[in-house]
């Protein structure tokens, strides 16, 4: 039982370390795909912390007076809220980047539609 707790603790420590390192690396690039992958790594590390806590509370239940169900529920709620904040921030970041790409949604749509139509007509006239 203690060996399992130690191995889960080592895995959790590794996940947290890699999430922080990747977060620092990706901050410089500002790539939406890399930021999304970074956020997935952070969510994975948060779930690992929850798993470590549940395992520790189950393993050392006899030595502790804490209510393990209540502790797991509180930590699980905190992890869910943090992961939800990550998701909401990704949606917000995507909408900001989309507005920077096309200042007005309708003009961007008509511009891209006109460009595609003109390109398609140009290809048809060249193939004849």
N, C-alpha and C positions, 0 to 999 in steps of 0.2 A: 504494500500500500504506500509506504513512504517512497519507494523507488518510483512509483507511478507519479506521485506528486512532484518529485524532483525533476523527472523527465518533462512533465507538463510545464513546470516552472521554467526550465531551460528553453523549451519551445516558445513559451510566451515571451520571455526576455528577448529571444532572437527575433520574433515577429515585431515587437515594439521597436527594437533597434533598427530593423530594416525599414519599418514604416517611417521612422524619423529621418533616417538617412535618405530615403527616396523622396520624402517631402522636401528636404533641403535641396536636393539635386533638381527636382522638377520646378521649383519656384523660379529658377532662372530662365527656363525655356518657355513658359506660358503656353504650352501645347495642351489643348483641351483633352486629347486622348491620353496623354501622360498624366494629366491631373486626375482624370477619371480612374486610371489604374492606381494612382497613388491613393485616392480615396478608398478604393476597394481594399488596398493593403491596410489602411488605417482601420477600416471596419473589421477586417480579419483579425487585427491585433486586439481590438476591443472585445470581440467575441472570445478570443483566446484568454483574455483577462477574466471574463465571466466563467469560462470553463475551469480555469485555474482556481478561482474562488470556490466554485461548486465542489470541485474535487477536494480541496483542502478542508472545507467545512464537513464533507462527508467522511474524510479520513480521520479527522481529529475531533469528531463529534463528541466522544466520551470525555475529552479534556477541556471542552469549552462549554460555557453556559449560554452562548448566543443562540438565538432562534435562527437556524440555518435557512428555513424557508423564507422568512422575512428578509434576511440579508440577501439571498439570491434574487428575491423579487425586486428589492430596491436597486441592486446592481444591474439586474436585467432591464429595469425601466430606464436607468441612466444610460446604458448602452444603446437601447432602442432610441432614446431621444437624441443622443449624439450621432447615431447613424442617420436618423431622419434629418438632422441639421446638415450633415454632409450631403444628403440627397437634395435638399432644398437649395443649398449653396451651389450645387452643380447646375440645377435648373436656372437659377438666377444668373450664374456666370454665362451659361449658354444663351440666355435671352439678351444679355448685355452685348455679347460678341455678335449675335445676329443683328442687333440694332446698329452696331458699328459697321457691319458689312453692307447692309442696305438701310439707309436712313429712314426710308418709308417702305413698308412692306409691299404696297401696291406698285410703286414705281419699280422696285426690284423685280417683282413678278412680271410686269409688262416688259421691262428691259430684257430679262432673260428669255421670255417667250418670243419677243421680236428677234433677238439674237439667234435663238434656235431655229425659228422659221426662216430667217434670212440664210443661215448656214445650210439648212435642209434644201432650200430652193437653189442655192449656189451649187450644191452637190448634184442635184438633179440636172441642172443645166450643163454641168461639166461632163456628166456621164452620157449625154445625148450626142 
